[in-house]
Amino acid sequence: MLVFVLNQHSKPLMPCKPSKAKKLLKASKAKVVNRTPFTISLLFGSSGYKQPITAGMDTGSQKIGVAAIANGQVIYQSEIEIRQDISKKMQQRQMYRRTRRGRKTRYRPARWLNRASMRQNGRLAPSVQSKVHSHLREKRFVESLLPVTAWHVETAHFDIHKIVNPDVSGKAYQEGEQKGFYNVKAYVLHRDGYKCKSGQKGNHSKKLHVHHIQFKSNGGTDIPSNLITLCETCHDALHLGEFELKTRKTKTKHATEMGIIKSQLIKSDWDFAETFGYETKFKREQVLQLPKTHYNDAIAISCEEGELVKPLGQVLYKKHIAKGDYQQTTGKRSEKTIPTGKLFGLKKFDLVSTSFGIGFIKGKRSSGYFALMDIFNNTVTASVNVKKYCQRLTARTGTLIQEVAIPPLSPIGT
């Protein structure tokens, strides 16, 4: 366990042992600036001596791993769960705005096509842009705690064609699934055997249509995996809402996003050395003999070839969340008000200490009995009275942080 140290100008210095930090705090030569991770700031001038620190990042579409190494020892390691709810929240906002427009200004046309942000060059989808920002946010966080001298980043390369068709090889790469067909519609009809694939019982008409599973107005595309053959009867019934199609999960979503994240990180002003997955796997398994985790991958990324390091006994788990809660009511007719602000001086996701334990506020009740959870969404307590004994440790931010002790790592195969 190490304590991170800042100088009196809030610039990062080398971390120290807890015993030294305790002496500095007791002598009033330092002050606490952060609980998790524990960080102090010096109240006097220091020499500013620094040693080389190499940091590594295991990029990801769902989770990120980060580690920093100095003098053959891991001095920082974290695993970050990034947001996956951006698209869903935007669709919900779109629904609210559409119904409000119909309720308030019934005949006003939609005006979303006049937005300059929709026409700008290099525009990213908000869901992907959020993931790029998550990588850069963690990079800035590490640099605010440690004087990093070099960054190593694993940039993933995915063979999308191989993911869709594992048996593809050689000449088959030039012979796609649509070879020999005039257009996508002809291929989809042939793929589905010129039969209705709605799964509905009853009489089907002979006239066939090609239907978008996810509408283009909701971000759907014309790729074959988003198209299905329906007869005219089922197609009309589907649009009338008489039944719903099962959404097909794509195998290439996260692989495609990783390609975009990689290109955006390279285009940014971040100066880093690029490394690849096969190098990370070899160093983690053959040299360090560590089990597969995101932060262990980051340790392997940080190491030079053949370098052995001593891992930490704890890891920082992080979770990126929305900055606030904006839903104001619930119920079929919005008859129940939801307290979106503070209740008894506390907000959702504040970190509090109670007689039942420490946890993040998961649910609030006007009676004063709150539910607490840990960062993994496990319930700490379903009901604790915050009006009696409760101390807020950390106010809500866009990143939940919890330090978790990990057992001594045993080599692979033992």
N, C-alpha and C positions, 0 to 999 in steps of 0.2 A: 504494500500500500504506500502510495506517494501523495504528497501535498503539492499542488501547483502554486507557483510563486510569481507575483507581478511586482515590478518596481514601483516607485512612487509616482511614475508617469503612466501607469497601467500597461507597461510593455512587458511581455513574458520573459521570465528568466528560467534557469534550470530548476526542476522540481526538487524538493527536499524530503527528508524523512519526517514522519509525524512528531517524533521527539523534538526535533529542532524547531518545527513550527510551533509546538506547544511552548517552548522557551521564549520564542519571539513574541507570541501573543501575551504570555504572562508578564513580560517585561515592557509591554505596551510599545513594542517596536514594529508591530504589524497589526492589521485588522482583517477580519473575515469578510470576503466579498462574495463568496458563493458557497453553498452547502454541498451541492452535488454537481460536478465533482468538487471536493473541498479545495478552495482556493483562497490564498491570503495575499494581501498587498502590503509591501514594506512601507514604513513611515519614515525611512531615512535613506540617504543616498547609498548606492551600492556600486561595486566595481563593474557589474554587468558581465561577468565572465560567463561565456557560453561554450558549449561543446556541440559537435556535429550531431544533428538529429535527422533521421530519415523516416518519413511517414509514408504509409502505403494505403491505397484505397481499392477495395474490391467493389467495383461498380455493380449496380443491379437495377432491375425494374420494380422489384418489390422490397428488397432489403439491401442495405449497404454495410460493408464491413470496413473499419478503419483501425489502423494501429500505428504506433510510433516507437522507434527503437533508438537507444543511445547507449554506448559502452557495452554492447552485447546484452542489453536488458530491455524488455518491453516496458515502456513507461506510460503508455496509453493504449487502450483498446476499447472499441465500442461497436455496437451493432444497431443499425437504425432501420426502423420500419417506416417506409414512406407511404404517402397517401394514395389510396386507390379509389377514392369516392368523388373525385372532381367531376367526372362525366355525369355521374348520377345526380349530384347536386345541381349541376347546370341544367339538366333535363327537368328537374323538379322546379327550378326557378322559371324555366321557359313555360311550364304548364301553368304556374301561378300567374305569370304575366299575361298569358293568352286568355285565361278565364277572366282576369281583371279587365282586360281590354274589351272582351265581349260583354261584360257586366256594366262597364262605365261608358265606353265609347263604342257602341255596337257596330258602327259602320266605318270605323277608322281602319285603313289597311295596315298590314304589318310593315314595319319600317326597318327591319334588321339588315336589309341589303345595302342600306346607305351608310353603314359604319366603316370608317376608314381602316379600322383594325382588321376587317375581313379582306381587305384588298392589299395590305402591305406585303412586300416581298420578304420571304424567309419566315413567314408566320408559322408558329407552332401551335398545335392543338393545346388548349389549356391543361389537359391531363398530362401531356408529355412535358410541357414547360414547367409544371410543378415538380416533376421528377428531376429535371435538370437543375432547378433551383435548390432542391434538396441536397444534391451532391455538392454544389458550391457552398451551401450553408454550412455543411459539416466541415468542409475545408476551412472556412473562415473561423469556425468554432475552435478547431484544433490549433490554428495559428494564433488565436487569442490567448491560448494557455501555454503554448510551447514555441520556442524560437526555432521553427522547422527550417532546415537548410536545404532539403531536397525532398521531392515528392516522386513516388512511383505509383502509377495508376494502371490497373488491368483494364484493357479495352477489349471487349468481347467481339468475336467475329462469328456470325451464324450463317450456315448454309440453309436458306429458307426452302430451297427446292428439296434438299435432303430431309428436312423436317416433315414436309408434306408427303414426300414419297421416299421412304428409307432405302428402297431398292435402286434408286436412280444412280447411274454411273456412266462415264464416258460420253458417247454420242447422244445418250438419252437427255443430257442437259440441254441440247439444242432442239430436242423434240418434245415440246411441252404437251400438256394434256389436251390442248385445243387444236393440235396439229391436224389438218385435213378437214376442218370445219370452217364454214364461211364466216361465222360470227359466234359470239358467246351464247346467244339464244339457241342456235342450232346444236351447240355442244351440250347445253343443259338438257334439252329435250332428248337427245340421244343418251346422255348419262342416266336419266331417269326412266329410260325405256319407253318413252312416249306414253307414260301413265301418270295419273294424278297421284301425288305423294302427300295429300292432306291427311290421310289416315282416317277419314270420315266414312261411315257406312251409308249405304243408300245408292240411288241412281246417280251416276256421273255423266255429264255431258261429254260429247265427243270433241268439242272445241277446247283446245289447250292454251293456257296462258303461262308465261314465265313471271313469277312474283318475287319481289325483293323481301327477304325475311326481315331485314332491318331497313326501314324506309330510307331513301336518300336524304329526305328532309331531316332525319335524325342521325345523319352521319354514315349511313350505309353506302356501300360501293357496288360496282357492277361485277365484282369478282365472282366466279362460279360458286364458291362456297356460300355466298350470300343470296343465291338464286335457287328457286325450287319450282317444279312443274305442278300446276294446279289446273283442274278443269274449270270451265266457265262458271258452273254452279257453285263449286267450293270457293272460287275466287270471290264471287259476289257475296257469299255468306261470310267469308273471312272479313271483308271490308265492312260488313254490317255488324260485326262483333259477335256473331253466333258461335264462334270457336276461336281458339288461339293456336298458333304454331309454336312448337318447342324451339327455342333459340339454340342454334348450333354454336358450340364453343370452338373458337379458332385455336389452333396449335401454335400459331406464329405471332400472336399479339405481343408477348413480352420480348420475343426475339427481334421483332420489328422495332419496338420501342428502344431496345438496347442499341440498335444501329443508329438511331437518331440521337440518343444520349451521348454515344461515343463521338459522333461528328460534332455535336455542340460543344463538348468539353475541349476538343481539339481546336475548335474555332475561337474559344474564349482566350483571355489573356493569361490563363493558368500555365505556368511553365512546369512541365512534369516529364518524366521519362516513361515511355510506354512499355508495358509488358503484356504477356499473353497467358491464356489459361493453362496451356500445357506446361509452361515454366512454373506457374504457381503450384500446380498439382504435384509436380516432381519434387519441388523443394519442401512442400508441406508433408508429403508422404514419405519420401526417401531420406531427406536430410533432417527435418525437424520431428518427423513421426508424430504428427498431431492429427486428431480427428477432424472431420469435415465440419467447419462452422465458418460463417462469414468473417468473423474477426480473426480466426486462425489463418484463413486465406490471406487476410490483410497483413498478418505477421510475415507470412511467406513472401508476399509481394515486397515488403520493406527490406527483407534480408538480401545481402549479396550472395553470390553463388558459394555454397559451402559454409556459410556463416551459421553458427549455432547461437541461440538466444535463450534467455530465461524468461518464461511467460509470467504474467501477473496472476494473482489469485482472485481477482475480481474483474468484472466487465461492466461497462456502462451500456445499458439497454435504453434505446430512445424510440420515441414514437411521434411522428409528425401528425398534428391534428389541425382542425380549423381554428381560427383565432377566436371565434365566438359562436354562440347559438342564437339563431335568428327566428326559429319557429316560435310563435307567440301563443298559439292555441292548439288544442287537440280535441278529439271527439268527432262524431259524424257530422255535427253542425257547428264545429268550432266553439262549443259551449264552455269548454274548460280552459282557463288561462294557465299558461306555463310561465313560471318566473324565470325570465331570461337573464336578469341581472343578479345582484347579490341577494342572498337570503340569509339572515342572521350573520351578515358580514362575510359570507362565503359564496364563491362561484363554483360551477361545475369544473372539475379537473384541478381544483386547488389541492395541493398536497397538505394534509393535516395529520396531526398526532392526537390520538384519542386513547381512552382507557382500553379500547378493543384492538389497538394497533395503529400503525401508520399506513395511510393509503390515499389514493386520489378519490375525490368526491365523484361518485358515479350517478347518484340520484338524490334529488332534494325533495323534502316534504315540508309543507307549511307547519306541521306539528313540531319540527325541529329534529326529527329522526332521519338521518341521512344514511345512504348506502355507500360503502367504500370499496375500492378495487385496487389491485396492483397494476403494473404496466402491461401485464399479459392478459388483462381483463378478467382475472380470477377474483372472486368476491372475498374481500377481507372480512367484512361484516355487512349483513343486510340491513341492520338498524342500529344506529348509535346516536345518542342524544348529544348534539353539538352545543346545546345551550348550557351544559354543565361543564365537563372538562373537554376542551378542544383548543388546540394551538395550531394556527396556520404556519406551516413551515415554508411553503413556496406558493406564490400566486400563479395563476394559470398563465401559461405562455403557449406559443405555437409548437413547442416541443416538450413532451413529457420525458423525464429522465429518472431512471432508477438504477442504483448500483447493486449488482448481484454478485455474491461470492460464488466461485466455481470450484469444484473439487480438484485436487491435484490431477493433472493430465497424465494418463498412462499411454505408453506407446501403442500404435495400431497393432492389433492382433493379439494383445495380452488380455 
